[in-house]
Amino acid sequence: MSVGELLDEFFKERALGPASMEGRAVELWAEVVGEYVARCTEDVYIRGGVLYVSFSSSAVRAEIFMRRKQLAEQLNARIGAKTVRSIVVR
């Protein structure tokens, strides 16, 4: 089993609270968007189910803006709960 799979299993078994799931969403950001977008990400944080992300590249910012709904769904699927309600791109 990979470390990611072990962590996923750990979180599912523990049924951690909303704050822990939000932290997990921030941790999974780089994994979901890929290496290049992760390198262009300047800041990522979550408050009240809204994930805020800022970028150093305007091209990446535009791409993520168009894919924000899909990315929220991917993050929620990996967490196993509807933790990310929306993504705000800055």
PABAKOL-700395 format. One record per residue: x, y, z of N, C-alpha, C in turn; residue number from 1. Coordinates in pm, whole numbers. Layout:
residues N
<node><n_east>X</n_east><n_north>Y</n_north><n_up>Z</n_up><ca_east>X</ca_east><ca_north>Y</ca_north><ca_up>Z</ca_up><c_east>X</c_east><c_north>Y</c_north><c_up>Z</c_up><nr>NUM</nr></node>
...
***
This chain:
residues 90
<node><n_east>83</n_east><n_north>-119</n_north><n_up>0</n_up><ca_east>0</ca_east><ca_north>0</ca_north><ca_up>0</ca_up><c_east>87</c_east><c_north>125</c_north><c_up>0</c_up><nr>1</nr></node>
<node><n_east>48</n_east><n_north>224</n_north><n_up>-77</n_up><ca_east>125</ca_east><ca_north>348</ca_north><ca_up>-78</ca_up><c_east>89</c_east><c_north>432</c_north><c_up>44</c_up><nr>2</nr></node>
<node><n_east>171</n_east><n_north>532</n_north><n_up>72</n_up><ca_east>146</ca_east><ca_north>620</ca_north><ca_up>186</ca_up><c_east>11</c_east><c_north>692</c_north><c_up>168</c_up><nr>3</nr></node>
<node><n_east>-20</n_east><n_north>735</n_north><n_up>46</n_up><ca_east>-148</ca_east><ca_north>801</ca_north><ca_up>20</ca_up><c_east>-266</c_east><c_north>712</c_north><c_up>50</c_up><nr>4</nr></node>
<node><n_east>-256</n_east><n_north>586</n_north><n_up>10</n_up><ca_east>-364</ca_east><ca_north>491</ca_north><ca_up>36</ca_up><c_east>-379</c_east><c_north>466</c_north><c_up>186</c_up><nr>5</nr></node>
<node><n_east>-266</n_east><n_north>456</n_north><n_up>256</n_up><ca_east>-272</ca_east><ca_north>437</ca_north><ca_up>401</ca_up><c_east>-336</c_east><c_north>556</c_north><c_up>470</c_up><nr>6</nr></node>
<node><n_east>-301</n_east><n_north>677</n_north><n_up>425</n_up><ca_east>-361</ca_east><ca_north>797</ca_north><ca_up>484</ca_up><c_east>-511</c_east><c_north>803</c_north><c_up>457</c_up><nr>7</nr></node>
<node><n_east>-551</n_east><n_north>771</n_north><n_up>334</n_up><ca_east>-693</ca_east><ca_north>770</ca_north><ca_up>301</ca_up><c_east>-769</c_east><c_north>674</c_north><c_up>392</c_up><nr>8</nr></node>
<node><n_east>-713</n_east><n_north>557</n_north><n_up>409</n_up><ca_east>-777</ca_east><ca_north>456</ca_north><ca_up>495</ca_up><c_east>-784</c_east><c_north>505</c_north><c_up>639</c_up><nr>9</nr></node>
<node><n_east>-676</n_east><n_north>566</n_north><n_up>685</n_up><ca_east>-672</ca_east><ca_north>619</ca_north><ca_up>821</ca_up><c_east>-782</c_east><c_north>722</c_north><c_up>844</c_up><nr>10</nr></node>
<node><n_east>-796</n_east><n_north>818</n_north><n_up>752</n_up><ca_east>-896</ca_east><ca_north>922</ca_north><ca_up>767</ca_up><c_east>-1038</c_east><c_north>866</c_north><c_up>760</c_up><nr>11</nr></node>
<node><n_east>-1061</n_east><n_north>771</n_north><n_up>673</n_up><ca_east>-1194</ca_east><ca_north>711</ca_north><ca_up>661</ca_up><c_east>-1231</c_east><c_north>634</c_north><c_up>788</c_up><nr>12</nr></node>
<node><n_east>-1135</n_east><n_north>561</n_north><n_up>843</n_up><ca_east>-1161</ca_east><ca_north>483</ca_north><ca_up>964</ca_up><c_east>-1185</c_east><c_north>572</c_north><c_up>1085</c_up><nr>13</nr></node>
<node><n_east>-1119</n_east><n_north>683</n_north><n_up>1092</n_up><ca_east>-1129</ca_east><ca_north>771</ca_north><ca_up>1208</ca_up><c_east>-1248</c_east><c_north>866</c_north><c_up>1199</c_up><nr>14</nr></node>
<node><n_east>-1306</n_east><n_north>882</n_north><n_up>1080</n_up><ca_east>-1419</ca_east><ca_north>974</ca_north><ca_up>1058</ca_up><c_east>-1391</c_east><c_north>1108</c_north><c_up>1125</c_up><nr>15</nr></node>
<node><n_east>-1280</n_east><n_north>1167</n_north><n_up>1084</n_up><ca_east>-1237</ca_east><ca_north>1293</ca_north><ca_up>1145</ca_up><c_east>-1335</c_east><c_north>1405</c_north><c_up>1118</c_up><nr>16</nr></node>
<node><n_east>-1334</n_east><n_north>1505</n_north><n_up>1204</n_up><ca_east>-1427</ca_east><ca_north>1617</ca_north><ca_up>1195</ca_up><c_east>-1400</c_east><c_north>1707</c_north><c_up>1076</c_up><nr>17</nr></node>
<node><n_east>-1488</n_east><n_north>1804</n_north><n_up>1057</n_up><ca_east>-1479</ca_east><ca_north>1894</ca_north><ca_up>941</ca_up><c_east>-1347</c_east><c_north>1970</c_north><c_up>932</c_up><nr>18</nr></node>
<node><n_east>-1292</n_east><n_north>2013</n_north><n_up>1044</n_up><ca_east>-1167</ca_east><ca_north>2088</ca_north><ca_up>1040</ca_up><c_east>-1053</c_east><c_north>2001</c_north><c_up>986</c_up><nr>19</nr></node>
<node><n_east>-1050</n_east><n_north>1875</n_north><n_up>1025</n_up><ca_east>-946</ca_east><ca_north>1785</ca_north><ca_up>976</ca_up><c_east>-965</c_east><c_north>1755</c_north><c_up>828</c_up><nr>20</nr></node>
<node><n_east>-1090</n_east><n_north>1744</n_north><n_up>786</n_up><ca_east>-1117</ca_east><ca_north>1719</ca_north><ca_up>644</ca_up><c_east>-1078</c_east><c_north>1839</c_north><c_up>559</c_up><nr>21</nr></node>
<node><n_east>-1100</n_east><n_north>1960</n_north><n_up>612</n_up><ca_east>-1059</ca_east><ca_north>2079</ca_north><ca_up>538</ca_up><c_east>-907</c_east><c_north>2082</c_north><c_up>524</c_up><nr>22</nr></node>
<node><n_east>-836</n_east><n_north>2047</n_north><n_up>630</n_up><ca_east>-690</ca_east><ca_north>2040</ca_north><ca_up>623</ca_up><c_east>-645</c_east><c_north>1937</c_north><c_up>521</c_up><nr>23</nr></node>
<node><n_east>-717</n_east><n_north>1829</n_north><n_up>512</n_up><ca_east>-686</ca_east><ca_north>1725</ca_north><ca_up>413</ca_up><c_east>-704</c_east><c_north>1778</c_north><c_up>272</c_up><nr>24</nr></node>
<node><n_east>-804</n_east><n_north>1863</n_north><n_up>249</n_up><ca_east>-826</ca_east><ca_north>1921</ca_north><ca_up>117</ca_up><c_east>-706</c_east><c_north>2005</c_north><c_up>74</c_up><nr>25</nr></node>
<node><n_east>-650</n_east><n_north>2082</n_north><n_up>166</n_up><ca_east>-532</ca_east><ca_north>2164</ca_north><ca_up>135</ca_up><c_east>-413</c_east><c_north>2074</c_north><c_up>104</c_up><nr>26</nr></node>
<node><n_east>-397</n_east><n_north>1967</n_north><n_up>180</n_up><ca_east>-288</ca_east><ca_north>1873</ca_north><ca_up>157</ca_up><c_east>-299</c_east><c_north>1804</c_north><c_up>21</c_up><nr>27</nr></node>
<node><n_east>-420</n_east><n_north>1775</n_north><n_up>-21</n_up><ca_east>-443</ca_east><ca_north>1704</ca_north><ca_up>-148</ca_up><c_east>-435</c_east><c_north>1794</c_north><c_up>-270</c_up><nr>28</nr></node>
<node><n_east>-433</n_east><n_north>1924</n_north><n_up>-252</n_up><ca_east>-435</ca_east><ca_north>2017</ca_north><ca_up>-365</ca_up><c_east>-328</c_east><c_north>1983</c_north><c_up>-468</c_up><nr>29</nr></node>
<node><n_east>-203</n_east><n_north>1970</n_north><n_up>-426</n_up><ca_east>-93</ca_east><ca_north>1944</ca_north><ca_up>-520</ca_up><c_east>-111</c_east><c_north>1811</c_north><c_up>-592</c_up><nr>30</nr></node>
<node><n_east>-162</n_east><n_north>1713</n_north><n_up>-523</n_up><ca_east>-183</ca_east><ca_north>1582</ca_north><ca_up>-583</ca_up><c_east>-292</c_east><c_north>1587</c_north><c_up>-691</c_up><nr>31</nr></node>
<node><n_east>-398</n_east><n_north>1662</n_north><n_up>-666</n_up><ca_east>-511</ca_east><ca_north>1671</ca_north><ca_up>-759</ca_up><c_east>-476</c_east><c_north>1753</c_north><c_up>-882</c_up><nr>32</nr></node>
<node><n_east>-406</n_east><n_north>1865</n_north><n_up>-864</n_up><ca_east>-379</ca_east><ca_north>1955</ca_north><ca_up>-978</ca_up><c_east>-254</c_east><c_north>1918</c_north><c_up>-1056</c_up><nr>33</nr></node>
<node><n_east>-165</n_east><n_north>1842</n_north><n_up>-998</n_up><ca_east>-42</ca_east><ca_north>1804</ca_north><ca_up>-1067</ca_up><c_east>76</c_east><c_north>1891</c_north><c_up>-1030</c_up><nr>34</nr></node>
<node><n_east>192</n_east><n_north>1845</n_north><n_up>-1069</n_up><ca_east>318</ca_east><ca_north>1908</ca_north><ca_up>-1028</ca_up><c_east>333</c_east><c_north>2052</c_north><c_up>-1079</c_up><nr>35</nr></node>
<node><n_east>305</n_east><n_north>2076</n_north><n_up>-1207</n_up><ca_east>326</ca_east><ca_north>2210</ca_north><ca_up>-1263</ca_up><c_east>236</c_east><c_north>2314</c_north><c_up>-1196</c_up><nr>36</nr></node>
<node><n_east>108</n_east><n_north>2283</n_north><n_up>-1185</n_up><ca_east>14</ca_east><ca_north>2377</ca_north><ca_up>-1122</ca_up><c_east>50</c_east><c_north>2397</c_north><c_up>-975</c_up><nr>37</nr></node>
<node><n_east>92</n_east><n_north>2291</n_north><n_up>-909</n_up><ca_east>133</ca_east><ca_north>2302</ca_north><ca_up>-769</ca_up><c_east>250</c_east><c_north>2397</c_north><c_up>-753</c_up><nr>38</nr></node>
<node><n_east>345</n_east><n_north>2393</n_north><n_up>-847</n_up><ca_east>459</ca_east><ca_north>2485</ca_north><ca_up>-842</ca_up><c_east>416</c_east><c_north>2629</c_north><c_up>-864</c_up><nr>39</nr></node>
<node><n_east>312</n_east><n_north>2651</n_north><n_up>-942</n_up><ca_east>261</ca_east><ca_north>2786</ca_north><ca_up>-969</ca_up><c_east>168</c_east><c_north>2836</c_north><c_up>-859</c_up><nr>40</nr></node>
<node><n_east>129</n_east><n_north>2748</n_north><n_up>-767</n_up><ca_east>39</ca_east><ca_north>2786</ca_north><ca_up>-659</ca_up><c_east>118</c_east><c_north>2863</c_north><c_up>-554</c_up><nr>41</nr></node>
<node><n_east>74</n_east><n_north>2986</n_north><n_up>-526</n_up><ca_east>141</ca_east><ca_north>3068</ca_north><ca_up>-426</ca_up><c_east>82</c_east><c_north>3048</c_north><c_up>-287</c_up><nr>42</nr></node>
<node><n_east>-50</n_east><n_north>3036</n_north><n_up>-280</n_up><ca_east>-115</ca_east><ca_north>3022</ca_north><ca_up>-152</ca_up><c_east>-242</c_east><c_north>2939</c_north><c_up>-169</c_up><nr>43</nr></node>
<node><n_east>-269</n_east><n_north>2853</n_north><n_up>-74</n_up><ca_east>-392</ca_east><ca_north>2773</ca_north><ca_up>-75</ca_up><c_east>-437</c_east><c_north>2754</c_north><c_up>69</c_up><nr>44</nr></node>
<node><n_east>-561</n_east><n_north>2791</n_north><n_up>97</n_up><ca_east>-618</ca_east><ca_north>2772</ca_north><ca_up>229</ca_up><c_east>-770</c_east><c_north>2757</c_north><c_up>216</c_up><nr>45</nr></node>
<node><n_east>-833</n_east><n_north>2707</n_north><n_up>321</n_up><ca_east>-976</ca_east><ca_north>2682</ca_north><ca_up>317</ca_up><c_east>-1042</c_east><c_north>2740</c_north><c_up>441</c_up><nr>46</nr></node>
<node><n_east>-1158</n_east><n_north>2801</n_north><n_up>420</n_up><ca_east>-1238</ca_east><ca_north>2855</ca_north><ca_up>531</ca_up><c_east>-1385</c_east><c_north>2829</c_north><c_up>501</c_up><nr>47</nr></node>
<node><n_east>-1450</n_east><n_north>2762</n_north><n_up>590</n_up><ca_east>-1593</ca_east><ca_north>2739</ca_north><ca_up>576</ca_up><c_east>-1632</c_east><c_north>2666</c_north><c_up>450</c_up><nr>48</nr></node>
<node><n_east>-1550</n_east><n_north>2574</n_north><n_up>405</n_up><ca_east>-1580</ca_east><ca_north>2497</ca_north><ca_up>286</ca_up><c_east>-1543</c_east><c_north>2564</c_north><c_up>155</c_up><nr>49</nr></node>
<node><n_east>-1485</n_east><n_north>2684</n_north><n_up>162</n_up><ca_east>-1442</ca_east><ca_north>2756</ca_north><ca_up>42</ca_up><c_east>-1290</c_east><c_north>2751</c_north><c_up>36</c_up><nr>50</nr></node>
<node><n_east>-1239</n_east><n_north>2693</n_north><n_up>-72</n_up><ca_east>-1095</ca_east><ca_north>2681</ca_north><ca_up>-93</ca_up><c_east>-1046</c_east><c_north>2802</c_north><c_up>-170</c_up><nr>51</nr></node>
<node><n_east>-953</n_east><n_north>2878</n_north><n_up>-114</n_up><ca_east>-897</ca_east><ca_north>2997</ca_north><ca_up>-176</ca_up><c_east>-758</c_east><c_north>2962</c_north><c_up>-229</c_up><nr>52</nr></node>
<node><n_east>-734</n_east><n_north>2996</n_north><n_up>-356</n_up><ca_east>-606</ca_east><ca_north>2961</ca_north><ca_up>-419</ca_up><c_east>-556</c_east><c_north>3080</c_north><c_up>-499</c_up><nr>53</nr></node>
<node><n_east>-427</n_east><n_north>3111</n_north><n_up>-488</n_up><ca_east>-366</ca_east><ca_north>3217</ca_north><ca_up>-570</ca_up><c_east>-247</c_east><c_north>3159</c_north><c_up>-644</c_up><nr>54</nr></node>
<node><n_east>-217</n_east><n_north>3219</n_north><n_up>-759</n_up><ca_east>-116</ca_east><ca_north>3165</ca_north><ca_up>-849</ca_up><c_east>-17</c_east><c_north>3272</c_north><c_up>-895</c_up><nr>55</nr></node>
<node><n_east>102</n_east><n_north>3227</n_north><n_up>-933</n_up><ca_east>203</ca_east><ca_north>3317</ca_north><ca_up>-987</ca_up><c_east>190</c_east><c_north>3332</c_north><c_up>-1139</c_up><nr>56</nr></node>
<node><n_east>111</n_east><n_north>3247</n_north><n_up>-1201</n_up><ca_east>95</ca_east><ca_north>3248</ca_north><ca_up>-1347</ca_up><c_east>-50</c_east><c_north>3280</c_north><c_up>-1383</c_up><nr>57</nr></node>
<node><n_east>-69</n_east><n_north>3380</n_north><n_up>-1468</n_up><ca_east>-205</ca_east><ca_north>3415</ca_north><ca_up>-1509</ca_up><c_east>-266</c_east><c_north>3307</c_north><c_up>-1597</c_up><nr>58</nr></node>
<node><n_east>-185</n_east><n_north>3237</n_north><n_up>-1675</n_up><ca_east>-236</ca_east><ca_north>3128</ca_north><ca_up>-1759</ca_up><c_east>-288</c_east><c_north>3014</c_north><c_up>-1672</c_up><nr>59</nr></node>
<node><n_east>-214</n_east><n_north>2979</n_north><n_up>-1569</n_up><ca_east>-258</ca_east><ca_north>2873</ca_north><ca_up>-1477</ca_up><c_east>-383</c_east><c_north>2918</c_north><c_up>-1403</c_up><nr>60</nr></node>
<node><n_east>-385</n_east><n_north>3045</n_north><n_up>-1362</n_up><ca_east>-502</ca_east><ca_north>3100</ca_north><ca_up>-1293</ca_up><c_east>-627</c_east><c_north>3085</c_north><c_up>-1378</c_up><nr>61</nr></node>
<node><n_east>-616</n_east><n_north>3118</n_north><n_up>-1506</n_up><ca_east>-730</ca_east><ca_north>3108</ca_north><ca_up>-1597</ca_up><c_east>-775</c_east><c_north>2963</c_north><c_up>-1615</c_up><nr>62</nr></node>
<node><n_east>-680</n_east><n_north>2872</n_north><n_up>-1628</n_up><ca_east>-712</ca_east><ca_north>2729</ca_north><ca_up>-1644</ca_up><c_east>-784</c_east><c_north>2674</c_north><c_up>-1520</c_up><nr>63</nr></node>
<node><n_east>-733</n_east><n_north>2707</n_north><n_up>-1403</n_up><ca_east>-794</ca_east><ca_north>2658</ca_north><ca_up>-1279</ca_up><c_east>-932</c_east><c_north>2721</c_north><c_up>-1259</c_up><nr>64</nr></node>
<node><n_east>-946</n_east><n_north>2847</n_north><n_up>-1297</n_up><ca_east>-1077</ca_east><ca_north>2912</ca_north><ca_up>-1287</ca_up><c_east>-1183</c_east><c_north>2835</c_north><c_up>-1367</c_up><nr>65</nr></node>
<node><n_east>-1145</n_east><n_north>2790</n_north><n_up>-1485</n_up><ca_east>-1239</ca_east><ca_north>2716</ca_north><ca_up>-1569</ca_up><c_east>-1267</c_east><c_north>2576</c_north><c_up>-1515</c_up><nr>66</nr></node>
<node><n_east>-1172</n_east><n_north>2518</n_north><n_up>-1443</n_up><ca_east>-1185</ca_east><ca_north>2380</ca_north><ca_up>-1393</ca_up><c_east>-1221</c_east><c_north>2371</c_north><c_up>-1246</c_up><nr>67</nr></node>
<node><n_east>-1254</n_east><n_north>2483</n_north><n_up>-1182</n_up><ca_east>-1270</ca_east><ca_north>2484</ca_north><ca_up>-1037</ca_up><c_east>-1381</c_east><c_north>2390</c_north><c_up>-986</c_up><nr>68</nr></node>
<node><n_east>-1489</n_east><n_north>2378</n_north><n_up>-1058</n_up><ca_east>-1597</ca_east><ca_north>2288</ca_north><ca_up>-1015</ca_up><c_east>-1550</c_east><c_north>2142</c_north><c_up>-1020</c_up><nr>69</nr></node>
<node><n_east>-1483</n_east><n_north>2106</n_north><n_up>-1128</n_up><ca_east>-1431</ca_east><ca_north>1970</ca_north><ca_up>-1145</ca_up><c_east>-1326</c_east><c_north>1939</c_north><c_up>-1036</c_up><nr>70</nr></node>
<node><n_east>-1240</n_east><n_north>2036</n_north><n_up>-1007</n_up><ca_east>-1137</ca_east><ca_north>2015</ca_north><ca_up>-905</ca_up><c_east>-1198</c_east><c_north>1998</c_north><c_up>-766</c_up><nr>71</nr></node>
<node><n_east>-1303</n_east><n_north>2073</n_north><n_up>-736</n_up><ca_east>-1371</ca_east><ca_north>2058</ca_north><ca_up>-607</ca_up><c_east>-1429</c_east><c_north>1917</c_north><c_up>-595</c_up><nr>72</nr></node>
<node><n_east>-1487</n_east><n_north>1867</n_north><n_up>-703</n_up><ca_east>-1542</ca_east><ca_north>1731</ca_north><ca_up>-703</ca_up><c_east>-1432</c_east><c_north>1627</c_north><c_up>-682</c_up><nr>73</nr></node>
<node><n_east>-1317</n_east><n_north>1647</n_north><n_up>-747</n_up><ca_east>-1206</ca_east><ca_north>1553</ca_north><ca_up>-731</ca_up><c_east>-1153</c_east><c_north>1554</c_north><c_up>-588</c_up><nr>74</nr></node>
<node><n_east>-1140</n_east><n_north>1673</n_north><n_up>-529</n_up><ca_east>-1093</ca_east><ca_north>1682</ca_north><ca_up>-391</ca_up><c_east>-1192</c_east><c_north>1611</c_north><c_up>-298</c_up><nr>75</nr></node>
<node><n_east>-1320</n_east><n_north>1638</n_north><n_up>-315</n_up><ca_east>-1421</ca_east><ca_north>1575</ca_north><ca_up>-230</ca_up><c_east>-1422</c_east><c_north>1423</c_north><c_up>-245</c_up><nr>76</nr></node>
<node><n_east>-1400</n_east><n_north>1375</n_north><n_up>-367</n_up><ca_east>-1396</ca_east><ca_north>1231</ca_north><ca_up>-389</ca_up><c_east>-1279</c_east><c_north>1168</c_north><c_up>-314</c_up><nr>77</nr></node>
<node><n_east>-1166</n_east><n_north>1234</n_north><n_up>-312</n_up><ca_east>-1049</ca_east><ca_north>1179</ca_north><ca_up>-242</ca_up><c_east>-1064</c_east><c_north>1186</c_north><c_up>-91</c_up><nr>78</nr></node>
<node><n_east>-1135</n_east><n_north>1289</n_north><n_up>-44</n_up><ca_east>-1158</ca_east><ca_north>1303</ca_north><ca_up>100</ca_up><c_east>-1266</c_east><c_north>1207</c_north><c_up>146</c_up><nr>79</nr></node>
<node><n_east>-1363</n_east><n_north>1184</n_north><n_up>58</n_up><ca_east>-1474</ca_east><ca_north>1097</ca_north><ca_up>93</ca_up><c_east>-1590</c_east><c_north>1170</c_north><c_up>157</c_up><nr>80</nr></node>
<node><n_east>-1592</n_east><n_north>1302</n_north><n_up>142</n_up><ca_east>-1700</ca_east><ca_north>1384</ca_north><ca_up>199</ca_up><c_east>-1708</c_east><c_north>1514</c_north><c_up>120</c_up><nr>81</nr></node>
<node><n_east>-1822</n_east><n_north>1581</n_north><n_up>126</n_up><ca_east>-1839</ca_east><ca_north>1709</ca_north><ca_up>56</ca_up><c_east>-1782</c_east><c_north>1820</c_north><c_up>144</c_up><nr>82</nr></node>
<node><n_east>-1650</n_east><n_north>1832</n_north><n_up>142</n_up><ca_east>-1579</ca_east><ca_north>1927</ca_north><ca_up>225</ca_up><c_east>-1559</c_east><c_north>2060</c_north><c_up>152</c_up><nr>83</nr></node>
<node><n_east>-1523</n_east><n_north>2054</n_north><n_up>24</n_up><ca_east>-1497</ca_east><ca_north>2174</ca_north><ca_up>-56</ca_up><c_east>-1625</c_east><c_north>2208</c_north><c_up>-132</c_up><nr>84</nr></node>
<node><n_east>-1692</n_east><n_north>2316</n_north><n_up>-91</n_up><ca_east>-1814</ca_east><ca_north>2358</ca_north><ca_up>-158</ca_up><c_east>-1784</c_east><c_north>2438</c_north><c_up>-283</c_up><nr>85</nr></node>
<node><n_east>-1678</n_east><n_north>2517</n_north><n_up>-280</n_up><ca_east>-1640</ca_east><ca_north>2597</ca_north><ca_up>-397</ca_up><c_east>-1493</c_east><c_north>2633</c_north><c_up>-388</c_up><nr>86</nr></node>
<node><n_east>-1440</n_east><n_north>2679</n_north><n_up>-503</n_up><ca_east>-1300</ca_east><ca_north>2722</ca_north><ca_up>-510</ca_up><c_east>-1298</c_east><c_north>2866</c_north><c_up>-561</c_up><nr>87</nr></node>
<node><n_east>-1231</n_east><n_north>2952</n_north><n_up>-488</n_up><ca_east>-1213</ca_east><ca_north>3092</ca_north><ca_up>-527</ca_up><c_east>-1070</c_east><c_north>3108</c_north><c_up>-577</c_up><nr>88</nr></node>
<node><n_east>-1057</n_east><n_north>3153</n_north><n_up>-701</n_up><ca_east>-926</ca_east><ca_north>3170</ca_north><ca_up>-763</ca_up><c_east>-887</c_east><c_north>3317</c_north><c_up>-754</c_up><nr>89</nr></node>
<node><n_east>-770</n_east><n_north>3342</n_north><n_up>-702</n_up><ca_east>-723</ca_east><ca_north>3480</ca_north><ca_up>-685</ca_up><c_east>-597</c_east><c_north>3504</c_north><c_up>-763</c_up><nr>90</nr></node>
***
